[in-house]
Structure formats: structure tokens, C-alpha cells
Amino acid sequence: MGKVIITINRESGSGGREIARILGKKLGLKVYDKGVLEALTEKFKLNEEEIERIKAQKLNFWDDICQFYRQFDTNEGRQYQSERRKVTSRELYSTERQIMLNLAQKESCIIVGRVAFHIFKDNPDAMRLFVYAERDIRIRHLAKIDNISLEEAARVVDETDKARETFTRNFAGVTRYDVRNYDMSINVGNYTPEAVAEFLAEIARRKLKK
């Protein structure tokens, strides 16, 4: 039996997380998404909202360099160490990347988001997917599952997509909408999560048999 690392990147409101959950049950694989965030939360003592805010920021290499050397400054260092240290998006990415590599080394698994398509781009066991749908479909879906207004759902969809794109460009150096990043891109707007998951499960089973 072979090994498979399924990465699922998705547009906000497309149902990618639910598809991953169903797919994991069908294949008997662990699904990692919140788990990665929880590891980061523990490491940096941040909540999920703070982590996502940091990740949405554009890279500022000068700030990162200054922050690193502040730790060794005699006068400023003491004050710096006594304060809650500012966490950079670069540190978050580095930690996320190592967590995912460790997980994938141990077993077959499914990883949702986290620029995993880039991290495993040269891994022969990887099955890299992108899940998307029309914007109005995603807005309605998010409004329903989160029990919020269409206006609020639209704001969340747009802001989340923008933040994910910023993070992807920062650390993968590409746009996440480039289909060449993936083995398969799927418009799920007209299909149920169950149907999409079953379709993907069959492909994954064939890969595992190899």
C-alpha cells in the first residue's frame, strides 16, 4: 500500500473543510487544519484571530531583521525580553511548515490550507487540490452554516480570500489561483460535499494502490 498526502486549498465558503472531513472518513485518514493552528497557539500564546491577522499582513523584511537583532541589544534587549514578543508572519509560516512536514512523514493524511500545496510541491506522494465556487454560492453557503446575514458573509468571504492570497504570495511566491499549483482544481458549486469527496476518494485509492 502506498502513501498519500492530500492538500486541499480552497476559497472561503466553498466547503473545502467539510469535503476534507468527509474524505478523511472515507479513506481513514486524519485531517489537519485546526490542529496546526492549535500547535501555533500553544507555541506563541496567541489566539486564532491573532494568528490569522498576522498571516494576512504583507511581509516587511526590515521589521523582521530589526526584531531579530533587538534581542541582542544591551539596552533595548532587557525591555524587549520583558514584553510580550511580537510574532512575525515568517515565524508562523516556519512553524506551520515544520508541523506539516512532521505529520506527513509519519503517515498519510489530509492537510487543509496552510499553503500546503507549495510545501509538498516536490513530494511524489502529494495529491494537491484546489476547491472553488462562484462567489454568490460561497456567500450563501457561509451565511447558512454560520447563521449570519448575506452582507456579513460577503465581507467574511472577501476578507478571508484576500488574507489567504496575501499569505500565499508572501511565502509561496505565486497566486493561489494559478491552476499549475495543483494536480486538480474543482468547481464544487453544483455538487454536494459528499459527491466531491467520493470522487476524490476514488482517485486517492488508486494512488494508494500504487
MOVEN-V343076 format. One record per residue. RES is the residue in one small letter. D_LAST is the distance of its C-alpha to the last C-alpha in whole Angstrom. Layout:
RES/D_LAST
RES/D_LAST
//
This chain:
m/7
g/6
k/9
v/10
i/14
i/15
t/19
i/21
n/24
r/27
e/30
s/33
g/33
s/30
g/29
g/26
r/27
e/27
i/24
a/22
r/24
i/23
l/19
g/19
k/21
k/18
l/15
g/17
l/17
k/20
v/22
y/24
d/27
k/30
g/29
v/29
l/32
e/34
a/33
l/34
t/37
e/38
k/38
f/40
k/42
l/42
n/41
e/38
e/41
e/42
i/38
e/38
r/41
i/40
k/37
a/39
q/41
k/41
l/41
n/44
f/43
w/47
d/47
d/44
i/46
c/49
q/48
f/46
y/49
r/51
q/50
f/52
d/55
t/58
n/60
e/57
g/55
r/57
q/57
y/53
q/52
s/54
e/53
r/49
r/47
k/46
v/42
t/41
s/38
r/36
e/37
l/35
y/32
s/32
t/31
e/29
r/27
q/27
i/26
m/23
l/22
n/23
l/21
a/18
q/18
k/18
e/16
s/14
c/16
i/18
i/21
v/24
g/26
r/27
v/26
a/22
f/21
h/23
i/22
f/19
k/19
d/18
n/15
p/12
d/10
a/13
m/13
r/17
l/19
f/23
v/25
y/28
a/31
e/35
r/37
d/39
i/37
r/35
i/39
r/40
h/37
l/37
a/41
k/40
i/38
d/40
n/43
i/45
s/47
l/45
e/47
e/46
a/42
a/42
r/44
v/41
v/38
d/40
e/40
t/37
d/35
k/38
a/37
r/33
e/34
t/36
f/34
t/31
r/33
n/35
f/32
a/29
g/32
v/30
t/31
r/29
y/29
d/28
v/25
r/23
n/23
y/20
d/17
m/19
s/22
i/23
n/27
v/27
g/31
n/31
y/28
t/28
p/26
e/25
a/24
v/22
a/20
e/19
f/18
l/16
a/14
e/13
i/11
a/10
r/9
r/7
k/5
l/5
k/4
k/0
//
